[in-house]
Amino acid sequence: MSHGFNVALHVVWLALLSYWLWSARRVKTSVQTEHPAKRLVAYWLPLAVAFALLGPGEWFQHTLLAEQFVPHSMPFESLGLLFCVLGASLACWARYLLGENWSATVQLKDNHQLITAGPYRLVRHPIYSGFLLLFLGNAVLVGDWRGLLALAIVFASFWRKLRLEERWLSQHFGEAYRAYSKRSHALVPGLL
């Protein structure tokens, strides 16, 4: 990846993480939360592995993970950066709409509200959709198979997490959540 795109990618991640930390300062009290050991194994460790896979290419020299799946070229790097910006923007917009209901882990909040506006009209987990698009863009920018492996790991982790969230939200909101589930998709409108 060229230096300019590398800098732009770091700016996107830094902006997203800065917003995430800033917006996490005010959230509602949790009334139900997933066990910390399960979170570590099913969510945080896979994310750490995915980030490591997207690390310096020198780590993966002379392995199949360093083989390219797209060429390192201006069109592909531009497309990858576009995916990153769109994914980060979607995740931040969805995070903003959740407001005090947001949590980094699977939780039910005190006076939890069902949000169905904005991107939530189309997908039930637009934060995950945004992060997956961001990881896809990052994979295209890296251009190596390790990027797609990182994306697959993040997808598997998010899929497990969203299934648990949906079970809890369905129990909490009952028929309102089941009706919402019928008119929306989990991650990608029209597909998934």
N, C-alpha and C positions, 0 to 999 in steps of 0.2 A: 504494500500500500504506500502510496506517495506521502511525503511529509505533510503536505497541506491537508490531505484527507485524514491523516492520522491525528493532526491537531484538531480538526473539526469534530472527529469522532470523540476525542477526549472532552471537548467543550460540551457536546451533547450529553455525555454521561455525567459530567460535572454539574451541568444545569439541572438535569433530572434529579440527581442525588441531593443537590442543595435544596431544591424545592421539596423533595420528600422529607428531608430532615426538618426544614422550616415548618412544613404543614403538619408534622406529627406532634407538634407541641401542645395541641388542643384536641383531645379525643375523649369520648365518653368512657365512663368506667365499664370494665368488662364484667359480664355476669357468667360467661361460660367461655373457656379457652381450651385449646388443644394442649395435650401434655408436652412439656418442653423436650423430652427425649425424642418423641415422634417428630416434632418440628425439626430438630437437629438432623435426624437421619433422612427424613423424607423431603425436606425443603432446603435447609441451609447448606448441608454438605453437597447436594447436587448443584446448587448455585455456585459454590466455591469451585467445584470441578469444572463447571462450564466457563467460569471466568478464567481459570487456569488454562483451559484449552484455547481461549482467545488471547492469551498472553503472547510474549515474544516468540516469533517464528523459530528462533534459534533453538528453543526448547524441543522442537519436534523435527529437527533436521534428520534426514535419512530415515524417516518413517513414512508409512502410508498416509498418516494424518497431515503431512506437509505437502501432499500432492494437491494440485489445483483442481477445483471443480469449475471455476470460471477464471478467465484470464485477468491479470492485473492490467486493467486499461481504464482510461478516463470514463467511458460509458458505464462500465460495471461499478467503478468506484462511486460515480455520481448516483447511480441507482441505489447502491448500498447506503450512501449517506442520506438520500431521500427517505428510504425506509426507516433509517435511524431517527431522523427528525420527526417523521410522521408518527412513528411508534412512541417516541418520548412525549410528543404533544398529546396523543390520545391517552396515554397513561396519566399524564398530569391533569388533563381535563376531567377524566373519570375520577381521579383522586380528589380533585376540587369539589366535584358534585357529591361525593360521599361525605365530605366534611367530617364532622365529629364521629360518624359511624365507621370510619376507616380503622383498620388495624393491620399490622404487618403479618399477623398470624391469624389462624382461623379462630374467630371469636364472635360471640354475640354480645352486644353492648346493652347497657341500661337504656331503656326506651329506644331500642333499635328501630330504625325506619327502613322501609323498603324503597329504594331509589330506582325509579323507572324513567327518568328524564335523560335528555342528551343521548350519549352513546348507549346508555342502559336501555333505551327503547328497542335497540336492535340486538344487543348482546348482553348477557347477564354478567360477564366478567371482562369489561373493556380494559381494565388495568392489565390483566394477563394478556389480552389481545395486543395491547400496546407494547408490552415488554417482549412478547414473541416477535412482533414486527421489528422491534429494536434489535433483538438478537439475530433475526434473519438479515437485517441490514449489516450488522457487524460481521456475520458470516460471509456475506458477499464482499464486503470490504477486505476481509482477511483473504478470501478467495480459496482457501484450503479446506480439505475435508474436515479438519478439526473444527471449523466453524459450524458445519452442519451437525457434527456430533454434539457440540455444545448446545445448539438449538434443540436437538432431539432430547437431550437430558433436561433442559429447562421445560420443554413441553410436557414430558412425563411427570416432572415434579409438579407443575401447575395443574395438570389434569387430575392428579391425585388430590391436590389441595382443593380444587374447585368442586370435585365430587363430594368431599366432606362438607364444604361450605353449603352446597346445595341441599344436602341432607339436613343440616342444622337449620337452614333458612326455611326449608319446607316444613319442618316440625314447628318452627317458631311462628311463621306467618300463615301456615295452613293453606287453605284454598286460594288465597290471594297470590301466594308464591307459585302454586301449581298452575294457576291461570296465566301468570306472567311467564312461566317456563314454556307454556304451549305457544305463546305468541312471540317468543324471542329465541335466539340461538345462544349456545354457551360461549363461543369465542369468535366465530366468523359468520356473518350474515349469509344465509342461504346454504352454508356448508356444514358447519359444526357447532 
